[in-house]
């Protein structure tokens, strides 16, 4: 009898341990997805505020606006063609990338998710997670590829929007 009780208690312990590990894995996945979604929503809120600020800006005036980008997100302007972007690493190595203009863009500002950290791919602004806003006025060549908050300077003239 004692051997059966010992085996049963050991079997119950192993089953309980396996169930506990499975529950922990599920909880970690749910928490991770919620946190990533919240971070993504924040960048979309900042992006919408930026575009609203640009639209409401009077001609021949300037303002500043905060933008927050999540990991592997870039803020890129597009005119009527693909964008060539040159980046420089901390060691001084220069790389040039071409990013395909989204079909719906004419004078766009886009938040694009990149596949690789620190590098652009040709189709990085063609995904379902990418968000673009068409402006009536031409936007100067601009891109920002950095995680976290950044302050942008925006100037609107008769024929263009200049972001630095």
JOTAQUI-V997039 format. One record per helix or strand. SS is the DSSP state (h for helix, s for strand). FROM is the first residue (numbers start at 1). LEN is the number of residues. If there is no record, write none. Layout:
# JOTAQUI-V997039
{{SS FROM LEN} {SS FROM LEN}}
This chain:
# JOTAQUI-V997039
{{h 2 55} {s 61 9} {s 73 6} {s 83 6} {s 94 6} {s 108 6} {s 116 1} {s 119 1} {s 131 4} {s 138 2} {s 143 2} {s 148 9} {s 160 4}}
